[in-house]
Amino acid sequence: MTSATDNDLEQRAELLDSWVEKRRQIAVLEAEASALLAERMRLSRSDSEENPYHRDAIHRSMVAEYSAAGRIAQGSIEYAFTDAAFLERGHRRVQQAFRDGIVTAAHVREIVRAAGVVREAVNNGRADAEALEDYDIAAVTVAERETPARTRVHLKALAAVLAGSTVNERHARALSERTVTVRPAGDGLAVLTAVLPEHLAVAILDRLTQLARAVIAGRADREPMLEPIDDGETPIYPADIAPASQARDDYAIFGEGTFTTDPTVEHIPADTRTIDQVRADLLTDLLLAADPSAANGSGLENIRGRIHVTVAASTLAGCDERPAELDGHGPLHPDVARDLAGRMRGWSRLFLDPTGLVVETDNYAPTEAMRRFLRARDQHCRFPGCRMPVHRCQVDHTFDHAKGGRTEIHNLAHLCASHHVLKHPDISDEHRWSARQLPDGTIDWMSPLGRTYRDDARRRVMFV
């Protein structure tokens, strides 16, 4: 295999550096735009104080104008105004990082929204004013090395710690807000929205995905094999006759010298639906018919939605009310965790070291114990920024087993199919990634350009 020249590598590195710098400049401009929205909000508040009876109209008029000028949906511009106001009033450290281009607008959005429970706790006197400052310090640190999606999960857990019981109360209060609504989307479509407890919504989507994959995998079994029209020396099948031909009749039954038609014969068209379309159709079938298996193959009714929950033993026993964690999503009310614990048989006990890192499970079967440990530690693909959940990933030897890599916890990690192949030996050196796992589970990824990107192992206990 040919390798890239030094000039090629230098050009690629320069392009990467230029792109990163442009992204930083974009973040700086986004910060300036956010400051302009915050300034406009101050003017709006001043107008509202002078005309309190027209407060709502003043606000709606402002949002409508910026929505029209920016060609942005009113809901999006409403969020942008709110985020800008909170950023300026309560997150000075994050605001400075935004101005410096250290964090992006997407990161800021997740930081500000996840901080809601902390702001509420501070305003209600349940947390000290310093809690928000602590939150900002951690938020910038996390956002500097994580994607917005991962930042959201980290900060929701941190906010739960800083806000204490506020999270539990918010979850209990929010439970009463569950609802199902429908609104038209045009062209004969509508948007059905279900507001549910997060653990149920995640499980529903997972089960729909499993059902859809089972339907797609069984497509070959549904293709009809039609009998020939003429089974002489040269058989003629319905598919051999052009659709426009008058000789074609897919419902015809031929006999000796005559024929008739049978309207009961049904020709099933090939299933070309995407996985999203199959999920939507299955949701409809489940809600309206309650049993999709008769139409889409056997075994579907045995598929169940999967979620992963981590809860302290003391919380499970009712000794405290610390929030549990819905892995990959955020805090879970302890009452829900205890209820799930009473219904499930797949719970594993985890032992943590002083830093909060999972180090052991008390399973008897060694191989399965290692897998349980890795599922608890990784939660998702360990390539930087990837959020593919562990049950859709492969357990990979960080240092290739064929080259002497040992099958041990500190040499194993979950990788999705897309990122697993990046370090495969079949890829040429100029495009292959390599990885090195540290004793604490952190993985350093080396790119073909020689850059290093770090993915830290998640901690399950935070000390602030």
Buried (B, 14 or more C-beta within 10 A) or exposed (E): EEEBEEEEBEEBBEEEEEEEEEEEEEBBEBBEBBBEBBEBBEEBEEBBEEEEEEBEEBBEEBBEEBBEEEEBEEEEBBBBBBBBBBBBEBBEBBBBBBBEBBBBBBBBBBBBBBBBBBBBBBEEEBBEEEBBBBBBEBBBEBBEBBBBBBBBBBBBBBBBBBBBBBBBBBBEEEEEEEEEEEEEEEEEEEEEEEEBBBBBBBBBEBBBBBBBBBBBEBBEEBEEEEEEBEEEEEEBEBEEBEEEEEEBBBEBEBEEEEEEEEEEEEEEEEBEBEEEEBBBBBBEBBEEEEEBBEEBBEEBEEBEBBBBBBBBEEBBEEEEBBBBBBBBBBBBBBBBBBEBBEEEEEEBEBEBEEEEBBBBBEBEEEEEBBBBBBBBBBBBBBBBBBEBBBEEBEBBBBBBEEEEBEEEBEBBBBBBEEBBEBBEEEBEEBEBBBBEBEEEBEBBBBBBBEEEBEBBBBBBBBEE
